[in-house]
Amino acid sequence: MEPSLEREIRQLHAQICQALADPKRITLLYMLEEAPKRVTDLAEALAVPQPTVSYHLRVLRERGLVVAEPEGTTVYYALADHRIVEALDTLRSMLADILAEQAELVPGARPRPGQASSEGQ
């Protein structure tokens, strides 16, 4: 493997993959896709303590996935780049395909909608 590719993969893992390792952080990214939000709004929507949300936002901010936007005495958090949600959507789509394929391998599993059954052919 090329040293530059290996270095880039290590950086990708450290910067982005580790930031996505917690489902709450992924949920926060989706919540911020709609519009910038305050920590209190996010904590209320997630039904988790505000310090927990602040911790996850700090991780996402340190990794460059969200930004803090002060507005007077209030701080709003926003996505740094909306492509992260596109990447998450792609991963979710891949997961759905993988799970569907695995289900097809299970005896007696129903075929996916729009897919012909192998029975009676």
C-alpha positions as a printed NumPy array, in Angstrom:
array([[  0.   ,   0.   ,   0.   ],
       [  1.18 ,   3.489,  -0.824],
       [  2.483,   5.368,   2.244],
       [  0.328,   8.396,   1.404],
       [ -2.822,   6.248,   1.142],
       [ -2.017,   4.52 ,   4.41 ],
       [ -1.488,   7.897,   6.099],
       [ -4.777,   9.185,   4.671],
       [ -6.649,   6.081,   5.888],
       [ -5.215,   6.48 ,   9.379],
       [ -6.269,  10.136,   9.399],
       [ -9.756,   9.239,   8.121],
       [-10.127,   6.725,  10.93 ],
       [ -8.853,   9.102,  13.613],
       [-10.757,  12.151,  12.386],
       [-14.078,  10.842,  11.124],
       [-14.628,   7.16 ,  11.872],
       [-13.945,   7.553,  15.578],
       [-16.298,  10.545,  15.67 ],
       [-19.04 ,   8.348,  14.188],
       [-18.423,   5.488,  16.631],
       [-21.278,   6.537,  18.925],
       [-24.893,   6.36 ,  17.686],
       [-25.766,   9.548,  19.609],
       [-23.209,  11.494,  17.569],
       [-24.683,  10.19 ,  14.315],
       [-28.142,  11.17 ,  15.561],
       [-26.849,  14.646,  16.413],
       [-25.495,  15.042,  12.885],
       [-28.893,  14.163,  11.428],
       [-30.61 ,  16.573,  13.816],
       [-28.265,  19.374,  12.783],
       [-28.96 ,  18.724,   9.112],
       [-32.32 ,  20.461,   9.489],
       [-30.985,  23.658,  11.055],
       [-28.49 ,  24.887,  13.671],
       [-29.607,  24.072,  17.198],
       [-28.757,  24.888,  20.802],
       [-27.424,  22.243,  23.184],
       [-30.584,  22.509,  25.284],
       [-32.788,  21.846,  22.233],
       [-30.699,  18.821,  21.272],
       [-30.669,  17.441,  24.818],
       [-34.434,  17.791,  25.075],
       [-35.042,  16.128,  21.698],
       [-32.713,  13.227,  22.56 ],
       [-33.975,  12.979,  26.144],
       [-30.408,  12.87 ,  27.463],
       [-28.64 ,  15.149,  29.947],
       [-27.207,  18.382,  28.57 ],
       [-23.615,  17.49 ,  29.666],
       [-23.841,  14.295,  27.591],
       [-24.89 ,  16.242,  24.491],
       [-22.164,  18.827,  25.145],
       [-19.562,  16.052,  25.32 ],
       [-20.69 ,  14.538,  22.001],
       [-20.798,  17.957,  20.332],
       [-17.269,  18.647,  21.57 ],
       [-16.048,  15.412,  19.963],
       [-17.78 ,  16.303,  16.694],
       [-16.427,  19.87 ,  16.837],
       [-12.857,  18.712,  17.528],
       [-13.095,  16.399,  14.508],
       [-14.359,  19.224,  12.285],
       [-17.828,  17.792,  11.705],
       [-19.79 ,  20.531,  13.483],
       [-19.168,  24.183,  14.196],
       [-20.271,  26.374,  17.082],
       [-21.934,  29.609,  16.   ],
       [-22.319,  32.18 ,  18.801],
       [-25.34 ,  34.445,  18.509],
       [-25.358,  36.877,  21.4  ],
       [-25.19 ,  34.803,  24.57 ],
       [-26.5  ,  31.696,  22.807],
       [-24.372,  29.144,  20.931],
       [-25.874,  27.268,  18.023],
       [-24.296,  24.125,  16.609],
       [-24.385,  23.421,  12.893],
       [-22.936,  20.931,  10.451],
       [-19.536,  21.995,   9.178],
       [-20.207,  20.208,   5.877],
       [-23.509,  18.696,   4.753],
       [-21.664,  15.962,   2.84 ],
       [-21.337,  14.051,   6.122],
       [-25.084,  13.365,   6.045],
       [-24.83 ,  12.259,   2.411],
       [-22.044,   9.865,   3.429],
       [-24.159,   8.543,   6.316],
       [-27.125,   8.058,   3.966],
       [-24.893,   6.081,   1.591],
       [-23.691,   3.883,   4.454],
       [-27.273,   3.314,   5.62 ],
       [-28.294,   2.335,   2.093],
       [-25.385,  -0.097,   1.882],
       [-26.364,  -1.584,   5.243],
       [-29.953,  -2.071,   4.062],
       [-28.687,  -3.901,   0.959],
       [-26.35 ,  -6.09 ,   3.025],
       [-29.113,  -6.988,   5.474],
       [-31.515,  -7.768,   2.621],
       [-28.94 , -10.021,   0.984],
       [-28.282, -11.81 ,   4.267],
       [-32.026, -12.308,   4.745],
       [-32.209, -13.935,   1.312],
       [-29.622, -16.476,   2.439],
       [-31.798, -17.533,   5.371],
       [-33.996, -20.522,   4.456],
       [-37.646, -19.535,   4.34 ],
       [-36.887, -15.809,   4.113],
       [-39.342, -13.802,   2.069],
       [-37.965, -12.178,  -1.107],
       [-37.513,  -8.425,  -1.222],
       [-40.39 ,  -6.468,  -2.78 ],
       [-40.124,  -6.51 ,  -6.539],
       [-37.943,  -9.617,  -6.524],
       [-39.262, -12.867,  -7.98 ],
       [-39.313, -15.91 ,  -5.743],
       [-37.185, -18.851,  -6.816],
       [-40.042, -21.199,  -5.857],
       [-42.125, -22.5  ,  -8.749],
       [-39.553, -21.57 , -11.37 ]])
